[in-house]
């Protein structure tokens, strides 16, 4: 349940209810509007009319996000501003937002295995160190890295979605409301089971209870995990000003690259396996999965070696001198 507390809370809730009356779920957009509401609350804004200045300040608050994420956040705020301006004509409505060109798409940060291990180890420094918090964040990061599921999907998991005997998770409501099964590695399954054992010492463990909980024994929220993740980046020396800007969502990109790299190393047909990766990641088509396949140095090395061996076996004419590539 989303909570709205700004001076525009009532109007925002009415706007969301109106949108839902049209038959759309509007949950993702409501979450984006909650960010705007939190911003107004944090800045103690008490205006009657939405101004250009407050919208500009809000845009500056998420300048570090990917271009598409910035567009999504401002688009839903623009929709609300249009609704609000119907009864408050002096209120500001932002200009239409241009589509983000693929050439300006955000380049994700691909974490090395060592960096992921450091992040998980650094969770022991999260306060209170003797609470469930370090275990929660460590298990969540491990799950994101080994499965590539979306952060929203992970936070929405309930205890009943974990099938230990079958070593898999059930994503009940993924993107576009698509459900899917996630097979788990043995180590991941063991880690989740160990976390649940600790977790159940702090609060009730009914099947409908959230898997990941905060210090108040409520479902872990995006704002909490983002705050903790930024702390962990600071602990291990990855600056938030680093380009590309490291995000928790980039663990999903890292998973896709790592999985593809493993297939290349094993000599498998990557093109034939991409549909399986798309299904596992919850994508409608392979094109969505390909966005996650960033050309890292190691991945390019494997691709070059694959092409070179193909050239030697299938293309190189007899008697032609070959060359070494590294």
KOLLO-273925 format. One record per residue (C-alpha): residue number from 1; x, y, z. Coordinates in steps of 0.001 Angstrom, whole numbers, plus 524288, in hexadecimal, padded with zeros to 5 digits. Example, Ala and Ser with C-alpha at 12.3 -4.5 7.8 and 13.67 -1.06 7.14 Angstrom:
SITE_1_8300C_7EE6C_81E78
SITE_2_83566_7FBDC_81BE4
***
This chain:
SITE_1_80000_80000_80000
SITE_2_805E3_80CF9_7FBA8
SITE_3_80557_81853_80528
SITE_4_80443_82669_80079
SITE_5_80714_83126_80A47
SITE_6_809C7_83DB6_802BD
SITE_7_8004D_8490C_80199
SITE_8_7FC2B_8431E_7F487
SITE_9_7F9D6_83593_7FA3B
SITE_10_7EB07_83611_7F8D7
SITE_11_7EBA0_83ABE_7EACA
SITE_12_7F5CB_8307F_7E73C
SITE_13_7ED8D_8259D_7ED0D
SITE_14_7E175_82A77_7E5D2
SITE_15_7E93D_82ACF_7D924
SITE_16_7EDE5_81CC3_7DB1D
SITE_17_7E00C_81829_7DE2C
SITE_18_7DB15_81EDF_7D1DA
SITE_19_7E557_8180D_7C9A3
SITE_20_7E203_80AE0_7CF7D
SITE_21_7D39D_80CDB_7CC50
SITE_22_7D77D_80C01_7BDFF
SITE_23_7DB48_7FDCE_7C04C
SITE_24_7EA01_7FF6F_7C12E
SITE_25_7F1F5_7FA98_7CCC0
SITE_26_7F9E2_80738_7CD91
SITE_27_8023C_801AF_7D891
SITE_28_80F6E_804CB_7D25E
SITE_29_80B23_812BF_7CF7E
SITE_30_805FB_81422_7DD5D
SITE_31_81368_8104F_7E286
SITE_32_8198C_81AE4_7DA09
SITE_33_80FD7_824C7_7DF48
SITE_34_81364_820AC_7ED1D
SITE_35_82162_82515_7EA44
SITE_36_81C1F_83288_7E696
SITE_37_813DC_832AB_7F2ED
SITE_38_81FB9_82F0B_7FB4A
SITE_39_82775_839EC_7F4CE
SITE_40_81D05_8440E_7F804
SITE_41_81C63_83F23_80603
SITE_42_82B28_83F0C_807DE
SITE_43_82BE2_84D0D_802E2
SITE_44_82049_85193_80B25
SITE_45_81980_856DA_7FF10
SITE_46_80C69_85D17_80255
SITE_47_808A4_863EF_7F5B1
SITE_48_7FAFD_86478_7F003
SITE_49_7FF3E_864B5_7E1DF
SITE_50_809E6_85BE8_7DC79
SITE_51_814E2_8649C_7D7A1
SITE_52_81F4E_86338_7CD52
SITE_53_82993_864AD_7D7FC
SITE_54_824E1_8590F_7E010
SITE_55_82436_8507D_7D3DF
SITE_56_831FC_8549D_7D002
SITE_57_836E4_851C0_7DDBC
SITE_58_8306B_8446F_7DD3E
SITE_59_83716_84159_7D05A
SITE_60_84430_84504_7D631
SITE_61_841DB_83B7A_7E155
SITE_62_84279_82FC0_7D81D
SITE_63_84C43_834C3_7CE26
SITE_64_8551A_82906_7D0E3
SITE_65_84AD4_81F5D_7CC12
SITE_66_84AD6_81968_7BE84
SITE_67_8449B_821F3_7B3EA
SITE_68_83914_818C7_7B256
SITE_69_836C0_8186B_7C10F
SITE_70_83702_82752_7C17D
SITE_71_82D4C_827B8_7B640
SITE_72_8241D_81E2F_7BCFF
SITE_73_8245B_825CA_7C9C3
SITE_74_82194_832D4_7C369
SITE_75_8175C_82D55_7BA08
SITE_76_80E89_828AB_7C4F4
SITE_77_81058_8358C_7CC3C
SITE_78_80C80_83CBF_7BFC4
SITE_79_80000_8349D_7BF26
SITE_80_7FCD6_8384D_7CD1C
SITE_81_7FFE0_846AD_7CA85
SITE_82_7F64E_846A9_7BF1A
SITE_83_7EBE3_840E2_7C7F3
SITE_84_7EEE5_84A97_7D2D7
SITE_85_7EEFF_85643_7C996
SITE_86_7E0F6_8535F_7C58D
SITE_87_7DC79_85870_7D2D7
SITE_88_7E831_86162_7D536
SITE_89_7EA6E_868BB_7C858
SITE_90_7F632_87023_7CDAE
SITE_91_7FD63_86370_7D06F
SITE_92_80921_86010_7C7F7
SITE_93_80901_854D3_7BE34
SITE_94_81657_85018_7B942
SITE_95_81954_84FDC_7AAC9
SITE_96_8176C_84311_7A35E
SITE_97_822F2_839ED_7A51C
SITE_98_82A74_8357D_79930
SITE_99_82D4D_8271C_79758
SITE_100_83AC6_822B8_79B7A
SITE_101_8434C_81F0E_78FEE
SITE_102_849EA_811DE_79087
SITE_103_856CC_818FB_78E70
SITE_104_85510_81FE6_79B7D
SITE_105_8508F_813D3_7A2D4
SITE_106_85690_8120E_7B032
SITE_107_862A3_80990_7B0BA
SITE_108_86185_8007A_7BC79
SITE_109_86C46_7FDA6_7C624
SITE_110_87088_7EF6F_7C52D
SITE_111_8754D_7EAAC_7D264
SITE_112_880B5_7E173_7D356
SITE_113_87F6E_7D53A_7DB93
SITE_114_888FA_7DB42_7E53A
SITE_115_8809E_7E781_7E69B
SITE_116_87466_7DF74_7E908
SITE_117_87B81_7D79F_7F36A
SITE_118_8802D_7E44B_7F9C2
SITE_119_87265_7E9DF_7F9AD
SITE_120_86D04_7DDC7_80034
SITE_121_877E5_7DD95_80A50
SITE_122_875C1_7EC07_80D2C
SITE_123_867BE_7E953_81175
SITE_124_86D82_7E4F9_81E90
SITE_125_87028_7F37F_8212C
SITE_126_861D5_7F771_81FFE
SITE_127_85C06_7FBA1_82CFA
SITE_128_8572A_7F5E4_83595
SITE_129_8617F_7EBA7_832C8
SITE_130_85AC3_7E1C4_83BA9
SITE_131_84D9A_7E365_834E7
SITE_132_8478C_7DCAB_82919
SITE_133_84B0C_7E82F_82053
SITE_134_858A8_7E37C_81BFB
SITE_135_85363_7D5E4_81900
SITE_136_847D6_7DB76_8116A
SITE_137_84FF4_7E438_808AC
SITE_138_85A7A_7D9E5_80680
SITE_139_8507F_7CF9C_8028B
SITE_140_8495E_7D931_7F9B6
SITE_141_855E8_7DD20_7F2AE
SITE_142_859BE_7CEF6_7F0E4
SITE_143_84C64_7CBCF_7EB44
SITE_144_84CE8_7D739_7E1B8
SITE_145_85A96_7D39B_7DD36
SITE_146_8580B_7C50E_7DB43
SITE_147_84A81_7C5FE_7D51E
SITE_148_849DE_7D356_7CE98
SITE_149_83BDD_7D57D_7D31F
SITE_150_836EF_7E36C_7D41B
SITE_151_83848_7EA41_7E12F
SITE_152_8298D_7EC6A_7E17F
SITE_153_82746_7DDEC_7DF47
SITE_154_8308C_7DA70_7EA5D
SITE_155_82A2E_7E3D4_7F3F5
SITE_156_81CA5_7DE9E_7F069
SITE_157_8204B_7D090_7F3C2
SITE_158_818F4_7C9DF_7FEC8
SITE_159_81D90_7BE13_8067C
SITE_160_8143B_7B56E_7FEE6
SITE_161_81B21_7B913_7F22F
SITE_162_82769_7B1BC_7F651
SITE_163_82713_7A332_7F367
SITE_164_83307_79DC8_7FA47
SITE_165_830C7_78F7C_7F6C0
SITE_166_82F83_79308_7E868
SITE_167_83A4C_79D56_7E8E3
SITE_168_8327D_7A7EA_7E229
SITE_169_82B40_7B4AD_7E42D
SITE_170_81DFC_7B88A_7DF10
SITE_171_81CD2_7C677_7DA17
SITE_172_80E32_7C883_7DB8C
SITE_173_80D27_7D60C_7D57C
SITE_174_8189B_7DA0C_7CD0F
SITE_175_8194A_7E500_7C336
SITE_176_80CF4_7E601_7BAED
SITE_177_806BE_7DD0A_7C540
SITE_178_80DA0_7D0FB_7BFF3
SITE_179_81051_7C5CA_7C95B
SITE_180_81BEE_7BCAA_7C7D0
SITE_181_82433_7B28F_7CEE9
SITE_182_83271_7B536_7D262
SITE_183_83B32_7A92F_7D416
SITE_184_84558_7AB82_7DEA5
SITE_185_85356_7A714_7DFFD
SITE_186_855D5_79E4B_7EBBA
SITE_187_85DD5_7A8C8_7F2A8
SITE_188_85335_7B30B_7F083
SITE_189_848A9_7A9DD_7F57D
SITE_190_850BA_7A6C3_80194
SITE_191_8533B_7B536_8044D
SITE_192_844C2_7B8AA_80367
SITE_193_8410A_7AD5B_80C4F
SITE_194_84B31_7B1C5_81658
SITE_195_8460E_7BFAC_815B5
SITE_196_83809_7BB3D_817BE
SITE_197_83C42_7B39D_823B7
SITE_198_8421B_7C01D_82987
SITE_199_836CE_7C874_824D0
SITE_200_82C75_7C00C_82B7D
SITE_201_832C1_7C2B2_838B2
SITE_202_82EE5_7D101_8377C
SITE_203_820BE_7D040_83329
SITE_204_815D4_7C732_82F07
SITE_205_81834_7BE94_8232D
SITE_206_80B0C_7BC9E_81CBA
SITE_207_80BB5_7B8CB_80E4E
SITE_208_8067B_7C633_80A57
SITE_209_81109_7CD7B_811FE
SITE_210_81B39_7D50D_80A3B
SITE_211_82820_7CE29_8080D
SITE_212_8308D_7DA40_80A1C
SITE_213_82CF5_7E2C4_815AF
SITE_214_8320F_7EF56_81BBE
SITE_215_83540_7F254_829E3
SITE_216_826CA_7F46A_82CCE
SITE_217_82399_7E6EA_82780
SITE_218_81C98_7ECCC_81BC2
SITE_219_81F5C_7EA2F_80D6D
SITE_220_82C57_7EFED_8091C
SITE_221_82A75_7FC02_80095
SITE_222_831C7_801AC_7F50C
SITE_223_8360B_80DB0_7FC96
SITE_224_83C02_8057C_8076B
SITE_225_843B7_7FC7E_7FE87
SITE_226_8486D_807D6_7F626
SITE_227_84D42_80EE3_8024E
SITE_228_85432_802BF_80738
SITE_229_859F4_7FFD5_7F9D7
SITE_230_85FDA_80D6F_7F8F1
SITE_231_865E9_80B4B_80657
SITE_232_86BE5_7FE79_801C3
SITE_233_87184_804FA_7F599
SITE_234_877D9_80F09_7FE77
SITE_235_87D29_8047E_80788
SITE_236_88428_7FD63_7FC76
SITE_237_88927_809BC_7F5E5
SITE_238_8805A_80AB1_7E9EE
SITE_239_87D22_8191F_7E8B1
SITE_240_86F35_81D1F_7E56F
SITE_241_874F2_826DE_7DBC6
SITE_242_87B4F_81BE4_7D41F
SITE_243_8776F_81ADA_7C5C6
SITE_244_86F71_8131B_7C301
SITE_245_86816_8156E_7CFA5
SITE_246_86749_80861_7D70C
SITE_247_85946_8045E_7DA04
SITE_248_85332_7F893_7E072
SITE_249_84BE3_7F5F7_7D3AD
SITE_250_8591F_7F3EB_7CD41
SITE_251_85A02_7E6E0_7D44F
SITE_252_84FC9_7E267_7CA68
SITE_253_85891_7E6F0_7BF46
SITE_254_86407_7E031_7C5E3
SITE_255_85C6C_7D37B_7C699
SITE_256_8595E_7D3C4_7B801
SITE_257_8678C_7D676_7B46B
SITE_258_86CB7_7CC0D_7BDCC
SITE_259_86333_7C1CF_7B8C3
SITE_260_866CF_7C49D_7AA97
SITE_261_87549_7C478_7ADCE
SITE_262_873DE_7B717_7B42F
SITE_263_86D37_7B1CD_7A803
SITE_264_87842_7B6BD_79F70
SITE_265_88267_7B09D_7A85A
SITE_266_87B1A_7A3B1_7A7FC
SITE_267_87AE5_7A3E3_79923
SITE_268_86C02_7A44B_7985D
SITE_269_86391_7AA43_78DB3
SITE_270_86052_7B76B_793D5
SITE_271_85693_7BB75_78950
SITE_272_84EC8_7AF06_78B89
SITE_273_84EB1_7B163_79A3F
SITE_274_84A5E_7BFB2_799F3
SITE_275_83BD1_7BC1F_799D3
SITE_276_83DFA_7B47B_7A663
SITE_277_844C9_7C031_7AC83
SITE_278_839A9_7C915_7A827
SITE_279_82FA1_7C00D_7AE79
SITE_280_8378B_7BEF4_7BB00
SITE_281_838CF_7CDC2_7BC09
SITE_282_82A5D_7CFE0_7B94F
SITE_283_82BEB_7D691_7AC1F
SITE_284_8218A_7D66D_7A1A5
SITE_285_82B82_7D561_796AD
SITE_286_83A14_7D350_7948A
SITE_287_83BDE_7E19C_790C2
SITE_288_8393B_7E588_79EE1
SITE_289_8437B_7DBDB_7A399
SITE_290_84DA9_7E0B4_799F2
SITE_291_84D3A_7EE21_7A060
SITE_292_8532A_7E7BB_7AC6E
SITE_293_85E91_7E185_7A506
SITE_294_868DF_7EBEE_7A6DD
SITE_295_875C5_7EA0D_79F71
SITE_296_87F3C_7E86A_7AAC2
SITE_297_88D92_7E5E0_7A820
SITE_298_88CA7_7D796_7AC09
SITE_299_88041_7D547_7A429
SITE_300_88637_7DB7C_7980D
SITE_301_89232_7D2E6_799D0
SITE_302_889C1_7C6AF_799C6
SITE_303_88223_7CB66_78DDD
SITE_304_88ECE_7CE3A_7867B
SITE_305_8942F_7C0CA_789AA
SITE_306_88788_7BA5F_7852F
SITE_307_8880C_7C1C4_77849
SITE_308_8967E_7BEC2_77670
SITE_309_8946F_7B021_7780A
SITE_310_888D5_7B0BD_76ED9
SITE_311_8916A_7B7B1_764E6
SITE_312_89C06_7AD51_765E3
SITE_313_89252_7A233_76454
SITE_314_8888B_7A791_75A91
SITE_315_88DDE_7B375_75371
SITE_316_89CBC_7B343_7522A
SITE_317_8A0B6_7AE4D_744A2
SITE_318_8AA93_7A34F_74429
SITE_319_8B88E_7A80E_7446A
SITE_320_8B55C_7B5BD_7494F
SITE_321_8BDAD_7BA95_75497
SITE_322_8B5FF_7BCD6_760F0
SITE_323_8B89D_7C6D1_76B8A
SITE_324_8B7B6_7C685_77A3E
SITE_325_8ADE7_7CED1_7819E
SITE_326_8ADD3_7D14E_79035
***
